[in-house]
Amino acid sequence: MIFTCKHSVYNKIINFAPPKINNQYDMDHIVPVDTVADFDRIWGVSTRHPLVNVIEGEKIPTPVAHCRKRFNVYVVYIKDIICADSIAYGRREYDFQENTLVFVGPGQVLGHPADGTTFQAMGWCLYFSPELLRGTSLAGRMKDYKFFSYAINEALHISHQERQTIIDCLRKIDKEIADGSDRHSNRIIASAIELFLNYCARFYDRQFTTRKNANKDVITSFEELVDDYYATGKAQELGTLTVNWCAEKLHLSPNYFGDLIRKETGKSPKEYIQAKSLSVAKELLWQPGLSISEIAYSLGYQYPQYFTRAFKTATGMTPNEYRNTNK
């Protein structure tokens, strides 16, 4: 057995009913998952460690009630089979193929609406509190694992060999949870989680590489989006172009979009936008009939002095100095 559980806890979950309004299930109800123990109760397992747990779905024989959850813990779902259950992110719903990893960070909402239905847990689930990382090297590195803020449809798809590597890491974490009870235990678990996340980062790099054709389509769409933004007057209407706006238009999360562009081009989306804005500014400065203020507004700047400052930072000259030099 990977973990232990009590039938009385299962019964509590079986009999759990989502709240009702006018005899109808409250589909918008969100269950807070502030601690590892909160998530243990949803799964119907006893709490072995207050800050971390590993669940193997096949060891949970009882169906689990659907509900939407707001997490204040880190969660990784490892899907082993096709359509074990559906996962909703916001209002969108996804059914994943086998060998898929989904990462959820604190503050995110995930889950199928509480409509009274249940699902049979399959695959694996790792979840841990940020408190587990206090005083460890991993605490300062969590911001580097940007996949915790990727959208659900940007999940990590792993090979069978990669899956085995992932499962081996989870078993080591699980064993330390079961056996560890000394002052070194939390640090050892945190180190094992860091190794697990480093493998996930490697596999995401591989995924970016093996999906080059799809990535090139995103890059082409991004370039066209930026060109259109300046050519059609959107900049003057909407303001300076942002990475978040581009990511939304391309139906990607900002972090995934940024990582994809950087992997393919060596530059961040922000650097590309700044270079394009500068190029457009230089072209406009060649037109003597346009004032500096008109150019600034056409590029989306609310105040001309902001444009002047940005231009000088990029070129070492003010817009007027650049215009006079080219004369």
N, C-alpha and C positions, 0 to 999 in steps of 0.2 A: 504493500500500500504506500502510495506517495504521500497521502495525508489521511488524517482521521476525521470522522464526523459523527454526529449524534443524531439518531432518528428523531428525537424530540425537536431538534433544530429543523430538520427537514419538514416535519409536520407543521411547524410554524410558518415555513415558507409556502407549503402547499396551500394552507388555509388563508394566506395573505390575499386580500382583495384590494385592487386599486380603488381609490375614492370615487364615489358616484355623485353626480349632480342630476336631480330629477330622474333618478333611477337609471342614469346613463353613466358609463365610465368616463372619468375626466381624462380625456386623451392628452391634455396639455400638462398633466401633473408631472412634476419632476422630483425625483427622489435625490436628496443630497447624499453624496458619498464623501464625507469629510475625513474619514479615517479608514484604515485597513479593516477594522472590525465592522464598519458599516457595510463594506463590500462582502465580507465573510457572511454576514446575515443574508444578503441577497442571494448568494450562492447556496446557502444552507450548510455551511461548514463551521466548525469551531475555530476560534482564533488561536493559532499556535504562536504567533509573534505579533506584537502590537503595531509593528511598523512595516511588515512585508509578508507576502504570501505567494505561493505558487500553486496553481490549481490545474490538475489534469482532468479535463471534462469527462472522460470515460469513467472516472471514479465517482461521478455524481449521477446516481441512477434515477434521481427524481427530477421531473421537469421543473424548470425555473420560470417564474412569472415574468412576463415582459413588463418593462417600465423604462422610461427615460431617466437618465441619471446625470447629475452635475458633479463632476469629479474635482476633488481637491487633492487627489493622489495621482501618481503616474501609473498608467496601465498599458500593457502590451497584450493584444489578443493574437494568438497563433491559431489560424484556422487550418484544420487537417482535412476536412472533407467538403465537398460541394454542398452549399446551401444547408449547413448545420443550423443556421438561423440567420435572419436578416439583421443588418445593422443600419440604423438611421443616424445621419449626421445633419443636425438642423432639421430641415424638412425633406431632405433627400434620403433615399433608401438604396442600399447596396447589398447584393448577394455575391459573396466572394468565392473564387475557385480555391482548390486545395493549396496548401502551402503558401498562405498569405499572412503577412504580419501587419497589424494596425496599431498605431501608436497614439495614445491619448495623454495630453498634459493637463495639469491643474487648470481649472476654469472652463474646460470644455464640456459640452453636453452631448451625450451619446446614448443611443438605445432606441428600441422599438416602442411606440406609444403604449401605455397601459390600457389595453383593450380587453383584459380578462383572459387572453390567450397565454400559453406557455411555450417554451422551447426546450429541447434536450441539449444540454451543454456538451460540446465536442471540442477537440483541440486542447489548447493550453492557454493559461492566462497568468501573467506576472503582474503584480501590483505592489507599489511601495510608496510610503509617505516621504515627502521632502525631508522630514525630521530624521529619517534614517541616514541621510547624507551629511548631517551637520558634523563639521570637523574632519571630513574626508576629502581626498583630492577630487572625488567625483562631484562634490557640491559646486566647485568652481567651473567644472567642465560641462554641466548639464546644458548650458546655453549653446554649446557647440553641437549638440544633437538636435538639430532643427527639425528632424522628422517628427518630433512630438507635436509640432504645430502644422504639419502637413494636413491637407484635407483627406477625408477617408478614401476618396477615389484615387488618391496618390499613394496607395498602400505599397508595401514591399512584397514582391513576388519572389519566392526563393526556390532553388532546386532541391531535389531530394537530399543531395549531399549537404547543402547548406542547412537544410532542415535538421539533419542529424547533428550538425555542429551546434545549432540553436538549442535543440533538446538536451544535448550534453551539458550546456551551460545551465539550463534550467534545473536539471537534476542535481547539479552541484549546489545551486542556491537552495533547492528544496532540502537536500541532505543537511546543510548547515543550519537551516531553520529547525529541522527535526532534532539534530544532535547538539548544536551549539548552545551553550548556556553560560559561557564565561565572558570576561570583559573584552575579549578579542572578537567575539562573534559578529557584532554589527559591522565592524571594519572589514572582516573577511567577506561578509555578505555584500557590502558595498563594492568591494573589489571585484567580486564575481559578477555583479550587475554591470560594472564598468566594462569588464571583458565582454559580456554579452552585448552591450551597446556598441562597442568597438567593432564587433563582428557585423552588427546590423549596419553600421556606417560603411563598412567595406562592401557589403552586399548591395547597398543603395548605390554606391559608386559603380559597381558592376552593372546595375540596372540602367543607370544613365548611359553607360557605354553601349549596352546591347540594344538600346532603343534609339539609336542614332537617327533613323529615318523619321520616327515620330518627333524626336527632338528638333530635327531640322525644320519640320513643319511648324513647330511652335516658334522657332527663331524667325522664320520667314513671316509668320503672322505678326510677330512682335515688331519687326522692322516696318511692315506695312502699316501697322497701327500707329507707330510713332510718326511716320511720314504723313499720314492722313491727319493726325492731330494738329500739325503745324500748317498743312496745306489748306485745310478747310475752315480755319478760324476757331477751332475748338479751344485752342490755348487762350485766346482772348475771352472766350465765353466761360471757360471752366477754370482757368488759372494754370499755373505751371504744372507740367505733366509729372505724375508720381508713379512709382513702381506699383503701389497698391491698385491704382486705377487700371494699369495695364494688366496686372494679374487677374483682376476681376473680369475684365473683358475677354481674357483668354481662358476663363473658368479654371484657374489654378490658384492655390494658396500662395501668398507672397513669398514664403520661405522656399517652397518647392520651385516656384518660378525663378527665384534668385539663384538657387543651387543649380538648376538646369542650365540657365544662361551662362553662369560662371564656368560650369564644366565644359560647355561646348565652345565658348568664345574666349575664356580667360579673363573676361571682364564682367562686372556686375551690371544688372539692368540700369542701376542709377548712373554708372559711368557711361553707358551707351546713351542714355537720355541726355546727360550733360553734354556729351560730345556732339550729339545731333542738334541740341539747342544752340550750342556755340557756332556750329556750322551755319545754321539758319540765320543767326544774328550777324555773322560776317557778311553773308549774302545781302542782307537788308541794309547793312551799313554802306554797301557800295552804291545804294540808291540815294542820291543827294536830296531828293524831295521828301524823304522821311526824317522826322525829328527823332532824337534819342528816346523821347517819351513815347512816341508812336510805336517805335520798335519794341520798347520794353513791354507796352501793353499787348502788342500782337504776340509776344512770346509767353504771355500769361502772368507777368509780374504785376503785382498790385501797385507798387511804387517804383518809379524809374531808378531811384538810388539803389534799390536792391539789384536791379539788372546791372547797373554800373559796377557795383561791388563784385558781383559774380563774374562779370566779364574781365575785370582787372585781375581777379584771383587766378583765372584760367590763362590769361595771355600776358599779364604784366603791364598791360596798357588799359587806359579807360577807353570806352567806345569812341569818344571824340579823337583821342590820340591815334587810335587804329584807323579811323576814317581819314584823318589828315595825313597819316603816313602813306596810305594807299593812294591819296591824291598825287 
